[in-house]
Amino acid sequence: MLVSAKDMLVKAKEGHYAVGQFNINNLEWTKSVLLTAQELNSPVILGVSEGAGKYMTGFSTVAAMVREMDKNLGITVPVALHLDHGTYDGCYKCIQAGFTSIMFDGSHYNIDENVAKTSELVNVSHQLGLSIEAEVGSIGGEEDGVVGMGECADPDECKRIADLGVDMLAAGIGNIHGKYPEGWPGLRFDVLDAIQQKTGVMPLVLHGGTGIPADMIKKAITLGVSKINVNTECQLSFADATRKYVEAGKDLEGKGFDPRKLLAPGAEAIKATVKEKMELFGSVGKA
């Protein structure tokens, strides 16, 4: 059931759990995430970066695939199709393509320009019934060629963006895209707490969910995080399962080279990863 992310995140904030955003890269990814959400009766957000959208031949292709898969698999849990780290132009492309939610990442602009562009996109999105996420402070690491140093967000700037009426806010608190390096000092809970004090009931978003220890995840949820993004961990589990299949020579047995068989172990590994995260985030049974 394709919906905006607004209601599911309001419910998560009130219920002190988080909804997982799992980035999709192809049909197998999408199918695995949807089936797991349905099995666990959990709301879910399908994240699509601009790079992944291009890889899948365009946002309209992605939206059509997700709509038809949602219908043909008989998915009844709430599902949001969400642009991840969107540019200003990318947001409009996803709106036109039929996404139900967008993220405008204006964190690399000065705060006044971030406010201006976010305000415009809030108005457009809400007129069409879409939810919108904004960002303050950069997320460390690299995604689709965008490199962030992991600067912590300014709580007062977070309040300025929250006051525009965004439905969720991503704020840098020392989190990083991709694998976390040795010696990573951990999340800045003092900054997260200060942001929550300024933004009140606004659902907060934790990017870079792969590799953050479970105790930190749980504490972040108590401090207002209602959406947690996972991408790299699904990629790693898919790659590991596929490698084991090939190294065991399974692709050489019978028609093991058939892509439906070759990709099946990886797809099952994604399901296992998504299940593990949904249980950790507390969203199981909350659809």
Protein Blocks (a to p, Z undefined) as FASTA:
>chain_A
ZZdfklmmmmmmmnopaddddddfbfklmmmmmmmmmmnopacdddddfklmmmnopakl
mmmmmmmmmmmnopabdcddddehiafklmmmmmmnopabdcddfklpcfklmmmmmmmm
mmmmmmnopacdddehjaehjeehiacehiacdfklmmmmmmnopabdcddehiaehjdd
ehiabjafklmmmmmmmnomaccddehkgopafklmmmmmmnopabdcdfklmmmmmmmm
mmmmmmnommmgojlmpmklmmmmmmmmmmmmmmmmmmmnopgopZZ
